[in-house]
Amino acid sequence: MQQPNPPSWLSYVQLLDSALPIGGFSHSFGLETLVQLGVVEQPVQLKQYIETMLYQSWAPVDALAVKAVYLYAPNQEWSSLWEVDRTQHVQRTAVETREGVVKMGRRLQQLARAMYPDLPWNILLAAVRDRQCFGTHPLIHGWLSYHLRVPLAMAAEGYLYACTMTCINSGLRLMSIGQTEGQRLLSELLPVITDAWRSVESLDPLEDGFGNTPSADIAMMRHEALYSRLFMS
């Protein structure tokens, strides 16, 4: 029997579009708090903030969830994969952040099922339904990337790229930054994204993941008490 052709790489590029309707446009994940407090006011400060998040949160936490799919799905080690999702989720300190990451995951899952109905969704859907896992954004991104046969490094860096682009877009609405400055900032951060993934790619998702962003965590927790808000988190 002839094997189906692998999906085009453009299928994955589509998932990294900043306009992908999964709710990222509605969440700043604490950046709005930092801007209102005057902690992040200039492009250089936004770059420093994103670099910190890449090395101390998005890569050693979320990107390892992407890796977990590639590590555990081939041998159907579902209990280990769901454990990564649960463990990461309960370690997110801010309620708004926890809810936001789940909402984006559920929305990506719904969207991807409409785009790729023939992918094996039943196992994942059953796990979410039975509360074996939460179905967070990095888990769903990893699940979709794996079944689209995207190489792991590309999937992990792609997720970090999406996080970076979402943060820059939030900055464009919160700060005095133009589109050109935003694109320049993104180009400067591309090698940082690659380096951040390389710094954690050998880590065990169950044993070695870590987060070290106390100031950002506090900002996420304080967001719900802001007097005025553009974002949900």
Buried (B, 14 or more C-beta within 10 A) or exposed (E): EEEEEEBEEEBBEEBBEEEBEBBBBBBBBBBBBBBBEEBBBEBEBBBEBBBBBBBBBBBBBBBBBBBBBBBBBEEEEBEBBBBBBBBBBEEBBBEBBBBBBBBBBBBBBEBBBEEBEEBEBEEBEEBBEEEBBBBBBBBBBBBBBBBBEBEBBBBBBBBBBBBBBBBBBBBBBBBEBEEEBBEBBBEEBEEBBBEBBEBBBEBEBBEEBEBEBEEBBBBBBBBEEEEEBEBBB
